[in-house]
């Protein structure tokens, strides 16, 4: 059991065959933010969507929580579902940052990193205001926070309201003290070679309307061979706003690195043609 966490993390699976693909969500969401990716990628992969401590239906964490604790807990969830197998890791925001910790904890088990909503910001100035907001408003802060993860154009759509309602509908299972402890763990500085140690294929998919977009290029430079794709018009949680193009970039990346288990079927190719026509 990972230290400082009151039990195993909750996860959901989709897909019965193929390599393992694990998803780690951003604040203030839970594993359901990957619904579009798990639905499509489960055609070829065994997908695992993980709830971080204090979110969704995962347990609380106590004082002293570290990013290493959370990384180990995520790996334990993967081991519980698919013991000992290598995994392609997919994450958004703090979930993307968690992937680096997971890789460095078990580099031999990490097949690739797919990151979004992330960049290199060593000061992490955004964290104290988030902690202050959670302390003032409690778990209910997640409603408004969810909309901040979307681009201005997407915030007013019925889909944005659907996802906000989906996440806050699980507030009864969440724990605001644990969420704050996770922010405090995330605030601690990384080791000097933290990003340089990444030794697997990696890509950043960044929304052009994301506040972290400008820092994505700095993170790309810190990870050897890291690729970068831009979703123009998308915000922080770009995998929700533009799932078709996001998934296409995932498949192209995995195919280029020999990690895609089969050529896309005719329906998928037809879908790609529709995307190209629209863009």
Number of C-alpha atoms within 10 A of each C-alpha: 12 18 16 16 23 14 15 17 27 18 23 16 16 18 19 13 12 16 20 22 26 25 30 28 25 25 20 22 26 25 23 19 22 23 14 16 20 25 12 17 18 20 16 19 22 21 30 27 26 29 25 30 29 24 29 26 21 22 20 23 25 14 13 13 21 20 20 17 19 24 23 18 24 28 24 18 22 26 14 13 17 16 11 12 14 19 26 23 26 26 25 28 21 20 23 25 22 25 28 24 21 24 25 19 15 14 17 13 16 22 22 25 26 24 29 31 29 30 22 19 13 10 10 12 10 10 15 13 10 17 19 12 16 18 14 11 11 14 19 13 17 22 20 12 17 22 21 17 26 22 22 15 12 18 18 12 10 10 13 19 15 10 18 21 14 16 21 23 13 14 18 11 14 21 20 21 19 21 23 21 21 25 20 18 18 18 18 13 11 12 8 8 10 15 21 13 15 23 18 18 21 24 22 26 23 31 30 20 21 26 17 20 21 16 16 24 18 13 18 20 14 16 21 16 14 18 16 19 16 19 19 13 16 23 29 26 28 27 26 22 22 17 16 18 18 22 17 15 20 21 17 12 21 21 15 10 14 9 16 18 12 11 11 15 9 9 9 13 12 12 14 16 12 12 13 10 8 7 7
